[in-house]
Amino acid sequence: MSSVNILPLAIVMVAGPQILSAIFLATGQGWRRNSAAYVLGAAVSISLIVSAAYLLGNGASDQGASNDTLYIIVLLLLVAAALQTFLTRKKPKDPPKWMGRLQTADARFSFRLGFLLLGIFPTDILTSLAVGGYLASQDEPLWKFLPFLAVTLFLLAVPALLIVAMGERAQTVLPKVRDWMNENSWVVNEVVILFFTALTINNLT
């Protein structure tokens, strides 16, 4: 059941510059290659951070830390993620200028961008740490983070998949999605984080 509980956090992982970058890559040169490299980079960084958090959580348990302690750590990570989301909610109306360069990016740059955005971006690293810590607190095996990873990667791949499915029509749809996400992603993030926070508090009671 824990793997189902953490699935909504996949939305937090992609809402923001992560999905905006995916859109720019999908509408640029070499979009198939670059989109695949971007998703692969994200997969590597997410897996590393979740695994590290999980191993640290299990190590803490072996040293005598209770599950309640791990839950409290997860709660602190979620509060930090919610605060980070709120403090950075005011976005410029247009995406940052550097995103325009993604339309002429190569596969190496795309891989590195996916690795960094989904790995060290403040909200994402806090979310990945919370996922690993939550699974450890539930005494679940590490592989149960894979559905969360799969949903996150699927969401990142949606812009490229829309290009495949819709062709030129996607060129009209994606900019509208990009603008909406640029203005409202912080609200979506806060709702999901609050949902998971309530779930974690419930496990403490």
Phi, psi and omega in degrees: 000330183299324180295330177287320182300325184273353182302318180301336180293346175298328179294319178298324182297328188252342185286110182136215182297340180296309180285329177297318178296320179298323179293314179298318180295322182290338181255011182252189179289144180058039189297325179297308181297314184291320179296319179295319179295321179297313180295320179297316177301318178297318181300318182294312184291319179298315181299318181296315185287317178299316180297317179298316180296320180296314180295322177295319179296318178294323177297321178295322178296319179296333180273002175108001179290139181278165176297327178298322178298317179295321177299319180296320177297317178299318179299318179297320178296319180293319177298318178297320179294318179295319179295317178299318179297317182292317183292334181254020185291333183279101181259152172295151182300322178258149177300156179305150184300327183297336180293333178298334180288344181295337182288349175238022182286164173250178186294322181297314179298319182296319178297313181298320180296315178299319180297316184283315183297318182271354181255309186248359174299129190311310182295322183289317180294323177295320180293316178298319177297321179295321179296311179298318179294322180295315179297320178296319181293334179271000183058036179266154176290154183299327185298345181289355173279350185298320175299320175300315178297316182298317180294319179300313181294323177298316179299321178293331182274349184305315179303316178293322179294325177294323177298318179296316186281323188251346180064228184295334180298329179295335179296336177272322184288315187299319177300326178292319177297317179302314181295319180295315180296323181297328183266332191238000185299328182294327178293315178301315180301314182297319180298313181294317180296319179296321178299312182290327176298315178298321178296319180291320177298321179299325178289339179280336186268000000 
